[in-house]
Amino acid sequence: MRISRRNALGLAAAGALAAAGAGLSTPAFAQATYNIAGLADFTGPYADVMKSLSAGRWAVLNWWNEEVGKGLGVRVNMKEYDTRYDTAQTSSLWPGIKSELKPIAALGLGGPDSAALQQRLPDDKIPLMMATAAYGYAWRPDPWVFNPRATYAHEAGAFYLWYRQQKGITGTMKIGIISSEAAPAYVDIHKGLEKFISENKDKFELVETIFTEVQPSDLTTQVNRLVRKGAQVINIQTNTAAVVATKRALQALGRKDIPILMSSHNGLPASGKAAGGLAQMEGDYEVYGMAIASSEMTDTRKFYDMLVAKYKLTSGWDVLTMQGMNQIIYTLRAIEAAAKEVGPDKITGEAVRNAMFKHVITSKETFGVLPDLKFTKEAPFPLSGMTVNVGTVKDGKYGIAAQNIPVPAINKW
């Protein structure tokens, strides 16, 4: 148990006051203090969205410490480190992070963190908690990297099945993919999509996977090729630059009938802002396994409003704030379960990991931010019971197109 000098003095004073009180016999107790590391990108490709994601983390942490941790006798501190969304930078910083914080968990930002640390974490006994969808290269048994969402291919596959039914497509639905080989996560996404489509040839056809630079400026020629091949949906789960370039190409070609499918980190609000306004994304979609920051008054929205009112959350009601809220809240619920399992003064990274396997983190516990999470040692993400939500822009307004769509089974690639 680690207690700061300030906390120790405060506890001594509290004990003296308790002793002076007539008939008061309840003893004062100390809070056990633990650290978690927040991996961040304040200077790299996602620097423009990191402020919102970080704000979501901090607000939920402050809420949990005040309203949950106090009652458990546990306080959790966090320090964020700029890894620039870079595998080498994460690898370089990690030994110092371990030495400085001795964390019981780390919050990962994306694929580079998972790629850099997945081999080290079993020896370090520190679980890495992600906010994103999972990756095929991290799909291994006995995990120390955890994702509250299935892989990007699972999420897109759920959308494909839903969209095909919604549109009444009886033959194969033709899909085009725009990706990049610049990052491990991007490569993994198109490999998983290709696997899913190949296993469902009676329903889907891949017309082509187009590879571009990380931030393409003009994709008119490439998109025209997809259009000529009959693509009915264009899948882009990489970044906003690729979405904007594709949207500009579709507009130039006069094709408003071919939707773009995005994920959370490059979704409709972010891509719309980059394209000049949300109205630019009319008829497009986003899909992911967490709540959508729409105008509906959901339990998640009520939780967000409370964080704004009581815990000084300053970032907007958007998917990026949601992504930060998502990873910190299930991490804290796992710490909470560990405290109840081993005692508030005996929490370790291994105890947090074990608690995740023993306890279902319910959607109610996350205020609907996430679906029910039942982790097993078979994969870094729950293999059953996962669902996704679909967002869209209709008549210039951002909203929910569908909720709780079951995630399909996909074989490992």
Buried (B, 14 or more C-beta within 10 A) or exposed (E): EBBEEEBEEBBEEEEEEEEEEEEEEEEBEBBBBBBBBBBBBBBBBBBEBBBBBBBBBBBBBBBBBEEBBEEBBBBBBBEBBBBBBBBEBBBEBBEEBBEEBBBBBBBBBBBBBBBBBBEBBEEBBBBBBBBBBBBBBBBBEEBBBBBBBBBBBBBBBBBBBBBBEEEEBEEBBBBBBBBBEBBBBBBBBBBBBBBBBEBBEEBBBBBBBBBBEBBBEEBBEBBBBBBEEEBBBBBBBBBBBBBBBBBBBBEEBEBEEBBBBBBBBBBBBBBBBBBEEBEBBBEBBBBBBBBBBBEEEBBBBEBBEBBBEEBEBEBBBBBBBBBBBBBBBBBBBBBBBBBEBBBBBEBBBBBBBBBBEEBBBEBEBBBBBBBBBBBEEBBBBBBEEBBBBBBBBEEEEBBBBBBEBEBBEBEEB
